């Protein structure tokens, strides 16, 4: 299904022969090569499909994990070794 989506979006070139769809090796190799934008990453914007899931999960855990990651790692390690 994913391959069909890439073809429909025009990201992967394909040719139709009756009911069959063929992708040439060169077109597949070109599709699989990472682009410069993929290597550098893209900014996360509201247009991104993942934007819809931001904030869906509510947790009772700490909200400052990125700021205090070493503290939480130490606590987790200590709990594991006890």
C-alpha positions as CSV (number, residue, x, y, z in Angstrom):
1,X,0.0,0.0,0.0
2,X,2.9,2.4,0.8
3,X,4.4,1.9,-2.6
4,X,1.1,2.7,-4.3
5,X,0.9,5.9,-2.2
6,X,4.3,7.0,-3.3
7,X,3.4,6.3,-6.9
8,X,0.1,8.2,-6.6
9,X,1.9,11.1,-5.0
10,X,4.4,11.2,-7.9
11,X,7.4,10.5,-5.7
12,X,8.0,7.1,-7.4
13,X,7.9,6.8,-11.1
14,X,5.9,3.8,-12.4
15,X,4.4,2.5,-15.6
16,X,1.1,0.7,-16.0
17,X,0.8,-2.4,-18.2
18,X,-2.8,-3.5,-18.1
19,X,-3.6,-4.2,-14.5
20,X,0.1,-4.5,-13.5
21,X,2.3,-1.7,-12.3
22,X,6.1,-1.7,-13.1
23,X,8.8,0.3,-11.5
24,X,12.2,0.4,-13.4
25,X,15.3,-0.3,-11.4
26,X,16.8,3.2,-12.0
27,X,13.6,4.9,-10.8
28,X,13.6,2.7,-7.7
29,X,17.3,3.5,-7.0
30,X,16.7,7.2,-7.5
31,X,13.7,7.0,-5.1
32,X,15.7,5.2,-2.4
33,X,18.6,7.7,-2.5
34,X,18.3,10.1,0.5
35,X,17.9,13.7,-0.6
36,X,19.9,16.5,1.0
37,X,16.7,17.7,2.7
38,X,16.2,14.2,4.3
39,X,19.8,14.2,5.5
40,X,19.5,17.6,7.1
41,X,16.0,17.0,8.5
42,X,12.9,19.2,8.1
43,X,11.4,21.5,10.7
44,X,8.4,20.2,12.5
45,X,5.4,22.2,11.3
46,X,1.6,22.0,11.4
47,X,1.7,20.6,7.9
48,X,3.5,17.5,9.1
49,X,1.3,14.4,9.5
50,X,2.7,13.8,13.0
51,X,1.3,17.2,14.1
52,X,-2.1,15.6,14.6
53,X,-0.9,13.4,17.4
54,X,1.0,16.0,19.4
55,X,-0.6,16.3,22.8
56,X,-2.8,13.2,22.5
57,X,-1.1,11.4,25.3
58,X,-1.5,12.6,28.8
59,X,0.8,11.4,31.5
60,X,1.2,11.8,35.2
61,X,4.9,11.6,34.8
62,X,7.4,14.4,35.1
63,X,7.2,17.1,32.4
64,X,10.8,18.1,32.7
65,X,12.5,15.0,31.5
66,X,14.7,16.8,28.9
67,X,15.9,19.2,31.5
68,X,16.6,16.6,34.2
69,X,17.3,13.5,32.2
70,X,20.5,12.6,34.1
71,X,18.6,12.8,37.4
72,X,15.8,10.5,36.1
73,X,18.4,8.1,34.6
74,X,20.2,7.9,37.9
75,X,17.0,7.1,39.7
76,X,16.0,4.5,37.2
77,X,19.4,2.9,37.4
78,X,19.4,2.9,41.2
79,X,15.9,1.3,41.3
80,X,17.1,-1.4,38.8
81,X,20.1,-2.3,40.8
82,X,18.3,-2.6,44.2
